[in-house]
Amino acid sequence: MLSTDPQQGMAALLRLYEDEGKAYGVSHLIFHKLNQYNLITVFGLSGEGYPTQEAMIKELVAYFDQLQHFTLYDLDTLASVMRILDDDTILRLLFAILSDGNMSEVASTRNTQYAWLILNNAIAMAMRHQHFDHAKKLLALAEHRKMDSADIDDHFYLRFHQVKMAYHEGHQVEAERAVQSILNGLQIMGNDFFYHFIKDGWQRFISEEPAAARG
């Protein structure tokens, strides 16, 4: 039975981290080191004995750059560690992912779902960093890519990004109405999690949006 005790959970996490380190020491397979970086990034492990963020970024970028095709493992890893990568790197990797011929052959699979997760999160990150030029390029990628995922949340999330961009570009009234329409739709669907995700995200966005952009 899985323990809910925080101390036991942390102990298990640290054992997993150590096991990956030992496995790398024996096999020197890069995947074990990437798994460690995944754990560090997702769970916020830090301190003496852990690699620096700069060292992780250097090795992660080197790994992703040498890929000719992105497997499910690669997409899962990128989705987890992308929060420590800069917007330029993420944009470049997304171009590589979406131009990968294999991606078009696996439509409606976990690969496609991960690609959309990375793309949507990349747009959100770029906007949070106030890099709207990057966000606009990523939106163009998304808008010209057919969304076959059955997950309706992907559609709402992409629409939310489009509305934020419209707000940033000076269409505040239309954007406010569009957000309310999205929230009404989520309420009707009974999607409480995404309703609060969009509502809170919108309030955070307009509070961070520069006064100049608000006109």
C-alpha positions as CSV (number, residue, x, y, z in Angstrom):
1,M,0.0,0.0,0.0
2,L,1.3,3.5,-0.9
3,S,2.2,5.5,2.1
4,T,0.8,9.1,2.5
5,D,3.4,10.0,5.1
6,P,5.5,12.9,3.8
7,Q,8.7,11.7,5.4
8,Q,8.3,8.2,4.0
9,G,7.5,9.7,0.6
10,M,10.6,11.9,0.7
11,A,12.7,8.9,1.8
12,A,11.4,6.8,-1.2
13,L,12.1,9.7,-3.6
14,L,15.7,10.0,-2.4
15,R,16.1,6.3,-2.7
16,L,14.9,6.4,-6.2
17,Y,17.3,9.3,-6.9
18,E,20.2,7.3,-5.5
19,D,19.2,4.2,-7.4
20,E,19.3,6.1,-10.7
21,G,22.7,7.4,-9.7
22,K,24.0,3.9,-9.0
23,A,22.5,2.6,-12.2
24,Y,24.3,5.4,-14.2
25,G,27.6,4.6,-12.4
26,V,27.3,1.0,-13.6
27,S,25.9,1.4,-17.1
28,H,26.8,5.0,-18.0
29,L,23.4,5.2,-19.8
30,I,22.4,8.8,-20.1
31,F,18.8,7.9,-19.3
32,H,19.6,7.3,-15.6
33,K,21.1,10.8,-15.3
34,L,18.1,12.3,-17.2
35,N,15.8,10.6,-14.7
36,Q,17.7,12.2,-11.9
37,Y,17.3,15.6,-13.5
38,N,13.6,14.9,-13.9
39,L,13.3,14.2,-10.1
40,I,15.4,17.3,-9.2
41,T,13.2,19.6,-11.4
42,V,9.8,18.2,-10.5
43,F,10.4,17.8,-6.8
44,G,12.7,20.8,-6.2
45,L,15.6,18.8,-4.8
46,S,18.6,21.0,-4.1
47,G,21.6,21.4,-1.9
48,E,25.1,19.9,-1.6
49,G,25.5,16.7,-3.7
50,Y,23.0,17.7,-6.4
51,P,24.0,19.1,-9.8
52,T,23.6,22.8,-10.4
53,Q,20.8,24.0,-12.7
54,E,23.4,25.3,-15.2
55,A,25.0,21.8,-15.4
56,M,21.7,20.1,-15.9
57,I,20.6,22.6,-18.6
58,K,23.9,22.1,-20.5
59,E,23.5,18.3,-20.5
60,L,19.8,18.4,-21.2
61,V,20.2,20.7,-24.2
62,A,23.0,18.6,-25.5
63,Y,20.8,15.5,-25.3
64,F,17.8,17.0,-26.9
65,D,19.8,18.6,-29.7
66,Q,21.3,15.3,-30.9
67,L,17.9,13.6,-31.3
68,Q,16.7,12.8,-34.8
69,H,13.3,11.5,-33.5
70,F,11.5,12.3,-30.2
71,T,10.3,9.2,-28.4
72,L,7.6,9.2,-25.7
73,Y,10.4,9.1,-23.1
74,D,12.0,12.2,-24.7
75,L,8.7,14.1,-24.7
76,D,7.9,13.1,-21.1
77,T,11.4,14.2,-20.0
78,L,11.1,17.6,-21.8
79,A,7.6,18.2,-20.4
80,S,9.1,17.7,-16.9
81,V,12.3,19.7,-17.2
82,M,11.2,22.5,-19.6
83,R,10.6,24.8,-16.7
84,I,14.4,25.3,-16.2
85,L,15.0,25.9,-19.9
86,D,15.0,29.3,-21.6
87,D,12.3,30.3,-24.1
88,D,14.7,30.3,-27.1
89,T,15.7,26.7,-26.4
90,I,12.1,25.6,-25.9
91,L,11.0,27.3,-29.2
92,R,13.9,25.6,-31.1
93,L,13.1,22.2,-29.6
94,L,9.4,22.6,-30.4
95,F,10.2,23.3,-34.0
96,A,12.3,20.1,-34.1
97,I,9.5,18.1,-32.4
98,L,6.8,19.3,-34.8
99,S,8.9,18.8,-37.9
100,D,9.7,15.3,-36.8
101,G,8.2,13.0,-39.5
102,N,7.4,10.4,-36.9
103,M,5.1,12.8,-35.0
104,S,2.6,12.9,-37.9
105,E,2.5,9.1,-37.9
106,V,1.5,8.8,-34.2
107,A,-1.6,11.1,-34.2
108,S,-4.0,10.5,-31.3
109,T,-1.3,8.7,-29.3
110,R,0.4,9.7,-26.1
111,N,3.2,11.3,-28.2
112,T,0.7,13.8,-29.7
113,Q,-0.8,14.5,-26.3
114,Y,2.7,15.2,-24.9
115,A,3.5,17.5,-27.8
116,W,0.4,19.5,-27.1
117,L,1.2,19.6,-23.4
118,I,4.7,21.0,-24.1
119,L,3.4,23.5,-26.7
120,N,0.7,24.8,-24.4
121,N,3.0,25.0,-21.4
122,A,5.7,26.8,-23.6
123,I,3.2,29.4,-24.6
124,A,2.2,29.9,-20.9
125,M,5.9,30.2,-19.9
126,A,6.7,32.7,-22.6
127,M,3.8,34.9,-21.6
128,R,4.7,34.7,-18.0
129,H,8.2,35.8,-18.9
130,Q,6.7,38.7,-20.9
131,H,8.3,37.3,-24.1
132,F,5.2,37.9,-26.2
133,D,7.2,37.6,-29.5
134,H,8.1,34.0,-28.5
135,A,4.5,33.4,-27.5
136,K,3.2,34.7,-30.8
137,K,5.5,32.3,-32.8
138,L,4.4,29.4,-30.6
139,L,0.7,30.3,-31.1
140,A,1.3,30.3,-34.8
141,L,2.7,26.8,-34.5
142,A,-0.3,25.7,-32.5
143,E,-2.9,27.3,-34.8
144,H,-1.4,25.6,-37.9
145,R,-1.3,22.2,-36.3
146,K,-4.3,20.0,-36.3
147,M,-5.4,19.1,-32.8
148,D,-6.5,15.5,-32.8
149,S,-6.4,15.0,-29.1
150,A,-9.7,14.0,-27.5
151,D,-8.7,16.0,-24.4
152,I,-11.0,19.0,-24.6
153,D,-8.7,20.8,-22.1
154,D,-6.2,21.2,-24.8
155,H,-8.7,23.2,-26.9
156,F,-9.7,25.4,-23.9
157,Y,-6.0,26.0,-23.0
158,L,-5.1,27.0,-26.5
159,R,-8.1,29.3,-26.7
160,F,-7.1,30.8,-23.4
161,H,-3.6,31.7,-24.8
162,Q,-5.2,33.3,-27.8
163,V,-7.4,35.4,-25.6
164,K,-4.4,36.5,-23.5
165,M,-2.5,37.5,-26.6
166,A,-5.6,39.5,-27.8
167,Y,-5.6,41.3,-24.4
168,H,-1.9,42.1,-24.7
169,E,-2.4,43.5,-28.2
170,G,-5.0,46.0,-27.0
171,H,-8.3,44.1,-27.4
172,Q,-9.1,44.1,-23.6
173,V,-13.0,44.3,-23.9
174,E,-13.2,41.4,-26.4
175,A,-10.7,39.4,-24.3
176,E,-12.7,39.8,-21.1
177,R,-15.8,38.6,-22.9
178,A,-14.0,35.7,-24.4
179,V,-12.6,34.6,-21.0
180,Q,-16.1,34.8,-19.5
181,S,-17.4,32.6,-22.3
182,I,-14.7,30.0,-21.7
183,L,-15.5,30.0,-17.9
184,N,-19.3,29.7,-18.7
185,G,-18.5,26.7,-20.9
186,L,-16.4,25.0,-18.3
187,Q,-19.1,25.7,-15.7
188,I,-21.7,24.0,-17.8
189,M,-19.4,21.1,-18.4
190,G,-18.8,20.8,-14.7
191,N,-15.0,21.0,-15.2
192,D,-14.2,22.6,-11.8
193,F,-10.5,22.0,-12.0
194,F,-10.0,23.8,-15.3
195,Y,-12.6,26.4,-14.4
196,H,-10.5,27.5,-11.5
197,F,-7.3,27.0,-13.4
198,I,-8.5,29.5,-16.1
199,K,-10.1,31.9,-13.7
200,D,-7.0,32.1,-11.4
201,G,-4.6,32.2,-14.5
202,W,-6.6,35.1,-16.0
203,Q,-6.5,37.2,-12.8
204,R,-2.7,36.5,-12.5
205,F,-2.2,37.4,-16.1
206,I,-4.0,40.8,-16.1
207,S,-2.3,41.7,-12.8
208,E,1.1,41.1,-14.3
209,E,0.4,42.6,-17.7
210,P,2.3,45.9,-18.2
211,A,0.3,49.0,-17.7
212,A,1.3,50.2,-21.2
213,A,-0.2,47.1,-22.8
214,R,-3.5,47.7,-20.9
215,G,-3.8,51.1,-22.6
